[in-house]
Amino acid sequence: MTRVGAARAWSVAGVVAGLALAAAGLAGAPVRGGVPDGAVAVVGGTPILRSDYDRALAAVAGARRDVDDGVRRKVLDRLIDEELLVQRGLELGLAERDPRVRADLGAAVIDLVTARAEAAPPSEADLRAFYADHRDEFARPPLIHVRQRFFRAADAAQPSPPPVPVPDAPIPLSRLADLLGPTAARAAAAAPVGATTARVRSALGWHELTVVDRRERDIPPYADIADEVAAAYRRRAGERALRAFLDRARARAGVQVQLP
């Protein structure tokens, strides 16, 4: 991405984030008179928080060796420009009538609502209880390990290099079907370990598949997938927080529906 493109992307992201904060009621209330404590500027009555400035400056400092007063001023000017764009976007009603902005705005609010719930560290007991209640979600699918010989015709005497190689490792049966087609996958699934199928036709030609190994569906023990369990727990906590937020928002808004 070019420097101009990166700058534009950052600016657009700032506008969407600002619209999200305003729509979610999380932006600071308009202020009157000077720059309040905890802010670095006020734009149209809306403060730019020092914490936001510090994060923006840290992002710039990470890519530069020298951060002087000129750089600091440019960062502040960028934040001011973003706030001006946000305010103009709200004046134009983009949050209500621009589909792209509405979609980005909804996604940004979801991130804001779920971030705190997902960041809260669960206890080991909570994770183990979650694993016990959702064991099937962590099940590994059945795997099959095959080696193929490919023939361009049904009566070809010598195999040819396969146009689509099959990994020499256990893979899900669905992956084998994606590679060679469902007929070949069904033939391999029906063959015992060590057996070779009859030639099976696909859109590519003819295949003989030798079943090297087969692994049944299994559920790994908690100790082997603790990080995966923690990620799923945090994701579920975020989903619950979002559902609770939407339920409260519906109750406050007094939603009325009349289907055609």
Rosetta blueprint (number, residue, H / E / L):
1 M L
2 T L
3 R H
4 V H
5 G H
6 A H
7 A H
8 R H
9 A H
10 W H
11 S H
12 V H
13 A H
14 G H
15 V H
16 V H
17 A H
18 G H
19 L H
20 A H
21 L H
22 A H
23 A H
24 A H
25 G L
26 L L
27 A L
28 G L
29 A L
30 P L
31 V L
32 R L
33 G L
34 G L
35 V L
36 P L
37 D L
38 G L
39 A E
40 V E
41 A E
42 V E
43 V E
44 G L
45 G L
46 T E
47 P E
48 I E
49 L E
50 R H
51 S H
52 D H
53 Y H
54 D H
55 R H
56 A H
57 L H
58 A H
59 A H
60 V H
61 A H
62 G L
63 A L
64 R L
65 R L
66 D L
67 V L
68 D L
69 D H
70 G H
71 V H
72 R H
73 R H
74 K H
75 V H
76 L H
77 D H
78 R H
79 L H
80 I H
81 D H
82 E H
83 E H
84 L H
85 L H
86 V H
87 Q H
88 R H
89 G H
90 L H
91 E H
92 L L
93 G L
94 L H
95 A H
96 E H
97 R H
98 D L
99 P H
100 R H
101 V H
102 R H
103 A H
104 D H
105 L H
106 G H
107 A H
108 A H
109 V H
110 I H
111 D H
112 L H
113 V H
114 T H
115 A H
116 R H
117 A H
118 E H
119 A H
120 A L
121 P L
122 P L
123 S L
124 E H
125 A H
126 D H
127 L H
128 R H
129 A H
130 F H
131 Y H
132 A H
133 D H
134 H L
135 R H
136 D H
137 E H
138 F H
139 A L
140 R E
141 P L
142 P L
143 L E
144 I E
145 H E
146 V E
147 R E
148 Q E
149 R E
150 F E
151 F E
152 R L
153 A L
154 A L
155 D L
156 A L
157 A L
158 Q L
159 P L
160 S E
161 P L
162 P L
163 P L
164 V L
165 P L
166 V L
167 P L
168 D L
169 A L
170 P L
171 I E
172 P E
173 L H
174 S H
175 R H
176 L H
177 A H
178 D H
179 L H
180 L H
181 G L
182 P H
183 T H
184 A H
185 A H
186 R H
187 A H
188 A H
189 A H
190 A H
191 A L
192 P L
193 V L
194 G L
195 A L
196 T E
197 T L
198 A L
199 R L
200 V E
201 R E
202 S L
203 A L
204 L L
205 G L
206 W E
207 H E
208 E E
209 L E
210 T E
211 V E
212 V E
213 D E
214 R E
215 R E
216 E L
217 R L
218 D E
219 I L
220 P L
221 P L
222 Y H
223 A H
224 D H
225 I L
226 A H
227 D H
228 E H
229 V H
230 A H
231 A H
232 A H
233 Y H
234 R H
235 R H
236 R H
237 A H
238 G H
239 E H
240 R H
241 A H
242 L H
243 R H
244 A H
245 F H
246 L H
247 D H
248 R H
249 A H
250 R H
251 A H
252 R H
253 A H
254 G L
255 V L
256 Q L
257 V L
258 Q L
259 L L
260 P L
